[in-house]
C-alpha cells in the first residue's frame, strides 16, 4: 500500500488546485419530523475534477454528542466509484485510508484506537464508500438496477449491495415539492430482510435529497 501513496498524494494535490467555483456544496440535516428535534447537520461537497477523477468530501457534525461527528474525503472516478478515501473520527480515535487496487480494497490506519491493515475482495463491481454519493451516478445513468460494494462502518467489513430504481415521486423538502427518483438498496441475498435503505435523488442532476432513517427520523437537503 505504501508504494502507491506518493502517486495518490500528487493526484490529491492536483484536485485541490482547482478553483472553489468548480464545486457543488449541499447541506443537510437529520431531524425528527414529529418533534422537530435536530440530531446533526452534514454537508457533501463534489467538485475539483482532474481528468477522469473527482474530489469529494463529507462532513457531519452532531448536535449534542461528538460520536456523531466525522469527516470523509474521496477520490472518485467519473462514474463516482471510490478509488481512494480517508475517514476521520477524532473522538473515536479513528483515522484510516482505503485504496482500491483492481479487485482489492486495502485499508490501513487507526480504527477505534487499534491499528488496522486489511484487504477486502471486491470482485469486478463498483465500490461506493458513501452510497449517498456513489448512487448519484447510478441515478443519472438511467439504469434500473446496480450491484455495488460498500463498507460496513462499525466493523469495516465489505458487503455486496443491490440498488433498484423505484420510479419518480414528488417529495417534500421543507415547504417545497420536488420531483425525485426513489432508490432502494439492500444487501444481496438474505441480508435484505434485515437491512434496507430508501433514498431520493433529484431527477435533473442526481443530487441526493432525502432519506427516511427510521420511524420519524429523516435526513434531507436544506441548502445548496
LOTI-701993 format. One record per residue (C-alpha): x, y, z; residue number from 0; residue in three letters. Coordinates in steps of 0.1 Angstrom, whole numbers, plus 2048, in hexadecimal, padded with zeros to 3 digits. Each point is the difference from the previous one (the first is absolute). Layout:
BEGIN
REC  X  Y  Z  NUM  ALA
...
This chain:
BEGIN
REC  800  800  800  0  UNK
REC  81C  818  808  1  UNK
REC  80F  7FE  7DD  2  UNK
REC  7E1  812  7F2  3  UNK
REC  7FD  81C  819  4  UNK
REC  817  819  7ED  5  UNK
REC  7EB  7FC  7E1  6  UNK
REC  7E0  806  813  7  UNK
REC  80F  81D  812  8  UNK
REC  808  811  7DF  9  UNK
REC  7DD  7F9  7F2  10  UNK
REC  7F1  80D  820  11  UNK
REC  814  821  7FE  12  UNK
REC  7F5  805  7DC  13  UNK
REC  7DB  7FB  809  14  UNK
REC  803  81B  81C  15  UNK
REC  811  817  7E7  16  UNK
REC  7DF  806  7ED  17  UNK
REC  7EC  81F  809  18  UNK
REC  7E4  7FF  81A  19  UNK
REC  7E7  80B  7E6  20  UNK
REC  802  7DE  7F0  21  UNK
REC  7F1  7F0  81F  22  UNK
REC  7DC  7F7  808  23  UNK
REC  7F8  802  825  24  UNK
REC  7E0  7F1  810  25  UNK
REC  7F6  805  824  26  UNK
REC  7E9  7E8  813  27  UNK
REC  7F1  7FA  822  28  UNK
REC  7F3  7E1  812  29  UNK
REC  7E1  807  815  30  UNK
REC  7E1  7F1  80F  31  UNK
REC  7E3  80B  7EA  32  UNK
REC  7E7  7FC  81E  33  UNK
REC  813  813  81A  34  UNK
REC  817  816  7EB  35  UNK
REC  81F  7F5  814  36  UNK
REC  820  804  7EB  37  UNK
REC  819  7E4  805  38  UNK
REC  81C  80B  7E9  39  UNK
REC  80A  815  7E1  40  UNK
REC  816  7F3  7E4  41  UNK
REC  80D  80C  7DF  42  UNK
REC  80A  7F0  7DF  43  UNK
REC  819  812  7E9  44  UNK
REC  806  7F4  7DD  45  UNK
REC  818  810  7E7  46  UNK
REC  824  806  7F8  47  UNK
REC  801  7EA  7E2  48  UNK
REC  822  7F5  7F2  49  UNK
REC  7FD  7EC  7E0  50  UNK
REC  7EB  7E2  809  51  UNK
REC  802  806  825  52  UNK
REC  7E9  813  818  53  UNK
REC  808  80B  823  54  UNK
REC  7E3  7FF  819  55  UNK
REC  7FC  805  826  56  UNK
REC  7E6  7F7  81B  57  UNK
REC  7FF  812  821  58  UNK
REC  7E8  7F8  81C  59  UNK
REC  7FC  814  821  60  UNK
REC  7EA  7F2  81C  61  UNK
REC  7EA  818  814  62  UNK
REC  807  7F1  823  63  UNK
REC  817  7E2  7FD  64  UNK
REC  822  802  7EF  65  UNK
REC  7FE  7DB  7F7  66  UNK
REC  7E8  80A  7E4  67  UNK
REC  81B  816  7F0  68  UNK
REC  81B  7F8  7E6  69  UNK
REC  80F  809  7DF  70  UNK
REC  806  7EC  7E1  71  UNK
REC  811  809  7DF  72  UNK
REC  801  7EC  7E0  73  UNK
REC  810  7FD  7DE  74  UNK
REC  7E5  7F4  7E8  75  UNK
REC  801  7F6  7DC  76  UNK
REC  7E9  80F  7E6  77  UNK
REC  7E5  7E6  809  78  UNK
REC  803  809  825  79  UNK
REC  811  7DF  80A  80  UNK
REC  816  806  81E  81  UNK
REC  825  7FB  7F7  82  UNK
REC  80F  80F  820  83  UNK
REC  7F2  80D  821  84  UNK
REC  809  80D  823  85  UNK
REC  7E8  7FD  81D  86  UNK
REC  807  814  820  87  UNK
REC  7EC  7FE  821  88  UNK
REC  817  810  81A  89  UNK
REC  7E9  7F9  81E  90  UNK
REC  801  7DB  7F8  91  UNK
REC  826  801  7FA  92  UNK
REC  7FA  7F6  7DC  93  UNK
REC  812  80A  7E1  94  UNK
REC  806  7E8  7E3  95  UNK
REC  804  800  7DB  96  UNK
REC  7F4  7E9  7E5  97  UNK
REC  80C  7FA  7DD  98  UNK
REC  7F1  7EA  7E5  99  UNK
REC  818  7ED  7EB  100  UNK
REC  7EE  7EC  7E5  101  UNK
REC  7EB  7E7  814  102  UNK
REC  80E  807  822  103  UNK
REC  7F9  81B  81A  104  UNK
REC  81E  807  816  105  UNK
REC  7FA  810  822  106  UNK
REC  81A  80E  817  107  UNK
REC  801  817  81F  108  UNK
REC  7EF  803  822  109  UNK
REC  7DD  7F3  807  110  UNK
REC  7F1  806  822  111  UNK
REC  822  802  810  112  UNK
REC  80F  7E2  7EF  113  UNK
REC  817  7FE  7E2  114  UNK
REC  7F2  7EF  7E2  115  UNK
REC  80D  7F2  7DF  116  UNK
REC  7E9  7EA  7EC  117  UNK
REC  7F5  7F6  7DD  118  UNK
REC  7DC  7FB  7F4  119  UNK
REC  7F7  7F0  7DF  120  UNK
REC  7E8  815  7EB  121  UNK
REC  7FD  7EB  7E0  122  UNK
REC  7FA  813  7E0  123  UNK
REC  7E5  817  80D  124  UNK
REC  7FD  825  80A  125  UNK
REC  80B  80A  823  126  UNK
REC  7ED  81D  812  127  UNK
REC  80F  809  821  128  UNK
REC  7E4  819  804  129  UNK
REC  7E1  7F4  7ED  130  UNK
REC  7F0  822  803  131  UNK
REC  81A  80C  7E8  132  UNK
REC  807  7E1  7EB  133  UNK
REC  7DB  7FA  7F8  134  UNK
REC  7FD  823  7F1  135  UNK
REC  811  7F3  7E1  136  UNK
REC  7E9  7E1  800  137  UNK
REC  7E2  817  7FF  138  UNK
REC  80F  815  7E3  139  UNK
REC  809  7E1  7EC  140  UNK
REC  7DC  7F6  7FC  141  UNK
REC  807  7DC  80B  142  UNK
REC  7E4  7ED  811  143  UNK
REC  816  7EC  818  144  UNK
REC  825  7FF  80B  145  UNK
REC  814  7EA  816  146  UNK
REC  81C  811  814  147  UNK
REC  817  7FA  81D  148  UNK
REC  801  816  81F  149  UNK
REC  810  7FF  822  150  UNK
REC  7EE  7FA  821  151  UNK
REC  80E  81C  815  152  UNK
REC  7FC  7F1  822  153  UNK
REC  817  7E2  7F9  154  UNK
REC  810  808  7DE  155  UNK
REC  7F2  7E1  7EE  156  UNK
REC  7F7  800  7DC  157  UNK
REC  7DC  7FA  7F4  158  UNK
REC  7F2  7FB  7DD  159  UNK
REC  7E1  816  7FB  160  UNK
REC  7E5  803  7E5  161  UNK
REC  7F0  821  7F8  162  UNK
REC  7DF  802  7ED  163  UNK
REC  7EE  81E  7F0  164  UNK
REC  7DC  801  80D  165  UNK
REC  7F3  81C  7EA  166  UNK
REC  7F9  825  802  167  UNK
REC  7EF  810  81E  168  UNK
REC  7F7  823  80C  169  UNK
REC  810  805  823  170  UNK
REC  800  81C  819  171  UNK
REC  81F  813  809  172  UNK
REC  7F6  818  81B  173  UNK
REC  7E4  814  7F0  174  UNK
REC  80B  7F6  7DC  175  UNK
REC  7F4  7E5  7E9  176  UNK
REC  81A  7EF  7EB  177  UNK
REC  800  7E4  7E6  178  UNK
REC  818  7E5  80B  179  UNK
REC  80B  7DE  7F6  180  UNK
REC  7FA  7E6  81B  181  UNK
REC  81C  7E7  805  182  UNK
REC  7FF  7E2  818  183  UNK
REC  820  7ED  808  184  UNK
REC  808  7E2  816  185  UNK
REC  818  7E3  804  186  UNK
REC  7FF  7E6  7E5  187  UNK
REC  7EF  7E0  80D  188  UNK
REC  7F0  7FA  822  189  UNK
REC  810  81F  80F  190  UNK
REC  7E5  815  7EF  191  UNK
REC  7E7  7F3  81A  192  UNK
REC  813  812  81C  193  UNK
REC  80E  81F  7EF  194  UNK
REC  7F1  817  7E5  195  UNK
REC  804  825  7F8  196  UNK
REC  7EA  817  7EB  197  UNK
REC  80F  820  7F1  198  UNK
REC  7F2  81A  7E9  199  UNK
REC  815  812  7E6  200  UNK
REC  7F8  81F  7EB  201  UNK
REC  7F5  7F6  7DE  202  UNK
REC  813  81A  7EC  203  UNK
REC  823  7FB  80E  204  UNK
REC  800  7E2  817  205  UNK
REC  806  814  820  206  UNK
REC  7F9  7EE  821  207  UNK
REC  7E1  810  80F  208  UNK
REC  7F0  7EC  81C  209  UNK
REC  800  7E0  814  210  UNK
REC  7E9  7F1  81A  211  UNK
REC  818  7F3  81B  212  UNK
REC  7E7  7EF  817  213  UNK
REC  7DE  807  80D  214  UNK
REC  7FB  826  7FF  215  UNK
REC  826  807  7FC  216  UNK
REC  808  811  7DF  217  UNK
REC  81E  80D  7EE  218  UNK
REC  7FB  81A  7E5  219  UNK
REC  810  81C  7EC  220  UNK
REC  7FB  822  80F  221  UNK
REC  818  817  7EC  222  UNK
REC  816  7FE  7E1  223  UNK
